[in-house]
């Protein structure tokens, strides 16, 4: 009997994804729980596992976009795993022992990446970039190939250090890889990057996005952090950062201007009375926005722990779809990259996003005198269909007031 393998529901507002990599091939026998393929969505990539054992028959190819509920393969559970012949078992055992003994590469005794088992994240990069793992030296424990190794190899290939067997040998336009004259490099966008691109274009086409700006004097927050940092870190085990202040300030502003915490759905406006704040995090594979749940009910320490945990998960590719869905408002900090000013794009279906930027010493007027203060530009992009200019400006001024006078926030440290 054939059991259908369907694309599962992986989160609200996600209607499709891309089958980026098949980990098993047609004709392979799979066990229940084996990873079959990786599904890339605009939010996260996730591995889909077999629910039953049997022989796999794939229907769609790698790189194909599929809808939730679509059948992408079948598993014939009437077929059992083939028994290896005694001679084959002995040969396999001998080869395994030989591989374990010869794990050193010609470069200083490190185990080569080809001899090490690849994690799903590494295997996905290797397959997408058409890399040869045997030519990459692993820097992980025992010479294991890490995600950073694979990404570095993909980058180096653009400079001619790693080549792909799919690169053309002649000059001129190339389907993938570096041109023969070295003047340009062409490579296919990753499925996640393609979905992010489509999502951003969709946001621009479906919302009337407008941005309003203001600036914050960061003196009070900086002074408070310096005075409280040692005690805060000793008590809670995490450092006190700027993001927790802006999350708290945003919650206060959302309470003062509730419309910013809503969204348009068809011909209705949905007013959210909870505060799940998305915090944009940049990764090697693209931007993701994990959600800090019930931010209004959490302490500064809770917020800092959530932010640190999400940052670690994002770097290691361990974010789950439930970590990324259901937010009501988003904060993006371009300042960590040196951005002085920007106009953030909405994260649909949300109606607002706050942009933080680099703190720069600038001369400003204080009580009729010119003083140099640490200043930050802040920006609110909003859906003008639901939010009027007055409401947007009021929101941003509330954030400014809370940052410049932190006593207006519920300080609990």
N, C-alpha and C positions, 0 to 999 in steps of 0.2 A: 504494500500500500504506500502511495506517495503522500508525504506530508508537505504542505505548502509553507514556504518561508516568506513571511510578509514583513514589510517595513512597519515597525511598531510606532505607536504614538510616543514621541520623545519630549513633548512639552507643548504648552499652550502657544498658540500663534505660529507654530511650525507646521507647515503643510507639505513640505518636500525636503529632500536632501540629495546628496550625491554619493553613489557607491564609489568610494575613492580607491579602495584596495580589496581584492579578494584574497583572504588568507588561506582558503582552500580552493581547489580546482574541481571542475566537473570530472566525475569519475572517482574522486577521492572518497574513502570511507571516513566519516566523521563520527565522533562520540558526542553524546549530549554534554553541552557546556563548552565545546570547542568554539573558538572565535571563527566565524565564517567570513565576515567582511567588516570594514570600517565605514560607517555612515557619517558623512560630513554635512553639517547644517550651518546656517548663518550664525549660530551661537556656539556650537561645540561639536567635536567629533566624538563618536561613541562606537564601541565594538558591539556587533550583534552576534549572539552565540546561538548554536544549534540547540533546539529543544528536545531533539530525539537523535538516536544513533541510526546510521544508515549510509547509503551512497548518495553523494551530492550531485545534483544536476543544475548548473547555473543557467539563468535565463537572460539576465542583463549583463552588460559588460562594464568594466571599470570606467569611471568618469561619466557614467550615465546618470542623469537626474531622474529621481523616482519620487512618487507621491506616497504619503502615509497610507498604509493598507495595501499597497501594490505588491504583487507576488514577484519575487526576484529569483527564486530558486525552489527546487523541490528536493526532498530527501526520501529515498526509497527505504523505509524501515524494515522491509521484508528481507533485505540482504544483510548478511553478517560480515564481521571483519574477517578478511582473508587470513588464514593461518600461514605464517612464514615457514618455509621448508627448513629442516634441520641445518642443511648446509648454509642457507641464507642467514639463519639465526647466528651460526657460528661466525660467519663472515662479518655480520653486523657488529657482533660483540668484539671481534678482533679489531675492526676499524675504529670502534668507539674508544678502545683502550689506546690505540695508536694515536688518535686525535688528542686524547688527554695528555699523552706523554710529549707530543710535539707541539705544544701550545705556544712555543716561543716563535716570534717572527725574526726576520733577518735584521731588524732595527733594534738591537739592544735587548733581545729576549722577551719582548712583549708578545702576548697572544694576539694573533691577527683577528680582525673583526669577522672574517669569514668563518673562523673556527668557533666563534662565540655565538650563543643563541641571541637572536635579536628581539628586543622588546617590541610590542605593537607600535609604539610611537616611532621608534627607530626604523622599523620595517616599512612603515608608511612613507617616511621621508625617502628611504632608499628606493622604494618602488616608484614614487612620484618623480624623483629626480634622476632615475635610471642610473643609480650609482652602483659600483662594484664593491660590496663590503669587504672583499678580500684585499682591496688596495687601500683600505683605510685603517690606520692604527688606532686601536681603542685606548681610551684613557681611564676607563672605569676599572673597578676591582677585577684583578686577574686579566686585564687587557680587554675587558668587555667594551663593546661599542656603545657609546652613549648618544643621546639625542644631540648634544652639542657637537660631538665628533661628526655626525652625519650632516648637520647644518653647515659646519665649517668646510666639509668636503664639497658640499654643493656650491658654496661661495667660491672656494678655490678653483673649482672647475671652470668658473667664468674667467679665471686668469690663466687658464691653460694647465693647471696642476692636476686636474682630474678630468678624464675624457669619458664620453659616453659612446657605447657601440652604436647609438642611433644618430650620432652626429654625422653630417655629410662630409665627404672627403673633398668636395669641390668648393670653389669660392662662390660667393653670391648668397641670395636669400636662403635661410635655413629653417627647417621645420622645428628643430630643437637643437640647442647647443651653440657653440661659438662658430662664427663664420671663419672661413679659411684664412682671410686676411687679418683676422683678429680685431676688426673695427667695431663689431657689435656682438652681443650675446642674446640669443632668443631662447626663452624657456617658457613652458606652459605654466600659467597661473595655477596655484594650488586650488583644489575645490573649495576650501574654506575662504580663500581670498576672493574667488569668483562670487561666492555667496555674499560676502561682506560688501563687495562692489554693487551687487544687485540690490542689497538692502539699503545702501546709502542713496542710490539713485531713486529707489522707490520712496524713500523718506522725502526727498526733494520734490517728487512729483505728486505726492498725495497730501502734503501739508503746506500751509502758508507760513513758511519759516521766517521769522524776523529776530534780530538780535539787538539787545540793549546792553549798555556797558556802564560800569562804575569802577571805583577804585577803593581799596582798603588800606588803611594805615595798620601795618602788622606789628607795630611796637608793643602794644599791650599783650598780644598773644605770645610774641617772642619772649617778653619778660616773664610771663606766667610760666611758660615752658621751662625756661632756665631755672626759675625758683623751685619748680615742682618736679623736675625730671628725675633727680636721684631718688627722692622718696617714692615717686610714682613707679619707677622701674623696680625698686626694691620690694614694694608692696605687691605689684601685679605681675611682674616678670615680663613686661613689655614696655617699650618706650612710648612716650607721649608724642604723637606727631601732629601735623597740621590738619590732616584729613578728618580726624574725629571732631575738631572744632567746626569745620565746614559742614559736616553731616549734621551736627547739632544745630548750627545756625540755619541750615536749609530746612530742618524740621520746624523750627520756630517760624520761618518765613512761610512755609506751606500751611501752617496753622493760621497764620495771619491772612494769607491769600489762598484759600482752599482750591480755587479753580485751577491753579498751576499743578495741583496733585490729581488731576483728572485726565480723561481721554475721550476722544470722539469715537463712537462706534456706530457706523451707518448714519442714521439720522438722530441718534441719541447722544447725550453727553453723560458719561459715567463719572460720578464723583467718588473718589476713593477716600475713605475715612481711616485708612491705615497708612503707614509710612515705611515702605520697603524701598530702600535707596540703593540704586545701582552705582557701583564704583568702577569706572573704566580702567582696565589693566592692559598694558601692551605686552604682547608675547612675540616670540620669533615668528609665529605663524599667523599673527593678526591680533586685532583688538577684541577682547572679550569683556563682558560687563557682569561680574558676579553681584549678587543681591544681598545687602545687609538687611535682614528681616526685622521688622518692628523696631526700627532705629530709635523711635521715640521712647521706647521702654528700656533701652540699653544704656549702661554707664559708659563713660569714656574708655575705661579698661576693656569692657566687652567689645566696643567698637574697634579698638586697636587690635584686639586679638582676632576678630573676624577679618579685618583688613589684612593682617599678617598671614593668616591661614589661607586666605584666597590668593594672595600673591604667590605663596609657595606652591599651591595647587596649580595655579596658572603656568608657572615656570616648568613644573614637572608634567604638565598635560593631564592632570588628575581631576579637573573640574567636571562635575556631573551636570546633566541638563537641568536638574532641579535647582542647582546653584545659580542658574542664569535666567530663570524665567519668573515673570510675575512682578517685576519692579514697577514702581509708580513714578519715579523721578530718578535722574541720573546726574552724577558729578564726574567730570573729566578734568584731570590735572595735567595740562600740557607743560606746566612749569618745570616738571622734573626733567624735561628734555630741553629746557631753555626757552620755551615759547613765551614771548612777551605779551602777545595779544592774538586772539583767534575768534572765529565764529563757529562754535560746535554745532554739529548736525544732530537733530533729534534721534532718539532711539525708539522707533515705533513700537507700540501705539501711544507712547507717552507724549505729553504735551509740553514738557520742559526739560532743559538740561543746563546745568551750571558749569561754566568753564573757569577753572583756576589757572593762574599763570605764574611766571617767575617773579620772585620777590627782588625788587631793584631799589637801591638807595636813590631817592629823587628829591629835589628841593620842592617843598610845598609851603604854603602860607599857614602859619599857626599863630593865632592871636596877633595878627598884623605883622608877624616877623617871618622871615624865610628860614626854614629849618630843613635839614636833610633827614628824611624818614624812610624806613623800609616799606615800600609801597607795592601793592599787587593789583593789577587790573583784573576785574572779574566780569564775566559775560553771561547773560542769560539768553539762550535761544529758545523761542517758544512758538507754539502753533497759534498764529493770529486768528484762526477761525474760531478758537475757543477762548483765547485770552486777549484782552484789550491792552493797549500800551500802558495805560495808567496802572493796571494790575501788575504788569511785568516790572515796571519801574518801582512800584511799592515793594514787590518781592525782593528786588535786588538791594534796595535801601535797607530793608530789614536784615538781610544777610550782612551788609556793611556795618550796621549798628551793633550787631551781635559780635562781630569779629573785633571791632574797634573798642568795644566795652564788654569783655567776656563775662562780666558779672551778670549780664542779662541772660546768660545761658545757665542751665541747671548743672553747675559745677559739683562734681561728686568725688573729688580726689584731694 
